[in-house]
Amino acid sequence: MTEQKLLKIRKLNNLAKLPTRAYKGDLGYDLYSAERHVINPSEQKAVGTGISVEFPERWGGVIKDRSSMASKRIYTSAGVIDNGYRGEVKVLLRNDSKTAFVVETGDKIAQLIPIPVIDWEITETDIQDSDRNTNGFGSSGK
C-alpha cells in the first residue's frame, strides 16, 4: 500500500479553487485561474491561481501543460515550485497560436505534479560513453 502524503493549500482569495484530479490515479492535479486574462499571440502572462502550497518535507512540484491547452497552442513555462516557497502559485502561460486566448476565472490552466526532492552529491569527473553518446535532438527518428 502506498503512503498517502498531505499537500497543504492556503486559499489567498475567494476566487481560488483547490487543485483537483479528474480521475483516481491521475498524475497531475488541475490548477485553476483565479483571475481573467487575455493573452495575445506570442505573448506570455503570469496567471494567478489564488493559492499557496506547503509540500511535505522533501517534496516539491512542477507545473506542466494540460493537453487540452497544448492542443490550442497554449503552453506553460518555468514551472518549478521548491519545497520552501510559500507565495502564490502562478502559472506562466505562453500563447503560441495566431489568435488571442482568454483565460477566465475558474478555468483549468495547468497541472501540478508533486515530485520528491533528491539530494544528489555533485562531483566533477570523467563520464562513460554510451550507445547514444552525444546524439541529441531528433537522433532517435520519428
N, C-alpha and C positions, 0 to 999 in steps of 0.2 A: 504494500500500500504506500502511496506517495504522501509525503508530509505536506500538509497544506500551509501555505505562507499567508501572512496578513499584509495587505497593501493598504496603508492608511491614507485617506484622502481628506483634504480640507476644501470645502467649497468657499471660494473667495467672494462670490456674489450670488444673487438669487437666480441668475440665468445659467449657472453652472449645472452640469449633469455629471453624475458618476459614470466612470467608464463601464462599458458592458461588453459581454461576448454574445454573439448571435447564437452559437451552438456550443454545447458542452464539448470540451476538448479543443476548441479553437486556441491557437497560439496567441493571437493578439487580442487586446481589449480596445474596443472602439472609443475614440476620443471625440468629443462634441465641441463645436464652436459656441462660445459664449458672447459672440459679437458678430455683427454683419459687416462684410467687406465686399468690395468689387475689386477683383484682381484682373487687371488688363493684360493683354498678350505681352509676353516677355517680361512680365513684372513678377515680383515676389513680395509677399507680405507676411509678417508675423501675426498669426491669428490666435487670440487668447482663448483658453479653454475654461478659465474661471476656476481652476483647481490647482492645488499644490499637492505633492505626494511625499510620503515617507516610506521608502522601501525598507524591508527587513535588513538587518546587518548583512553586509557582503553581497548585496543585490543592487542593481541599477536598472535602467531601462533604455530602450531605443525606440524612436518614433519612426514608423515606416508608412509607406503609401498604403492606401486601401485600393484594391483592384478596381473598384467602381470609379474612383477618382483618377487613377492612372489611365483608365480607358478613355477618359476625357482629356488626357494630357495635362493633368494637374498632379504635381509631384511634391514630395516633402524633401527638405534639405536639412543638414546639420542637426540631427535629432538624437543627441545623447543626453540622458539625464543621469548625472552622477548621484551616488548614494546620499551625499550630504546636501544636495540642492533642495531648497525649500521655497523657492519663488514660484510664481505662476508658470505652469506648463504652457508654453506657446509652441505652435506648430508653424514652421516656416514653409509656406505654400508657394510654389512656383507655377505660373501658367505658361506652358509651352504650346498652347493652342493658338488659333488665329482669331478667337473671339473672347470677349470679356467673360469672366466667370464670377458668379455671385455666390458668396458663402452667406447663408442665412443663420441666424442664431438658432442653435439646436441641431444643425446639420452634423452628421458624422463626417469628420475631416481627415482622420488618420487612425493608425492603430499603435498602441503602446505594447511593446513586447518586453516583459521583465527578463533580465539575464543575470546570471551570477557574476560577481566580481572575483577574478582570479588574480592573485598576486604572483607575478612572474619575476624571476630573477633574470635580469638582462646582462648578458656578457658579450663582449666583442671577441670573435673567434672566426676561424675558417668554417665554412659550411660545406656539407657533402653535395656533390652533383646528384641530380635525379633524372629520371627519364624525360620529364618535362623540361627541366633546366630553366632556361630563360625565355621559353616560348610563352608569350602572354596573350594579349588581346587578339581574339579570333583564331588562335592557334589550334583549337580543338575542332574546327569546322562548324558546319551548320547542322 
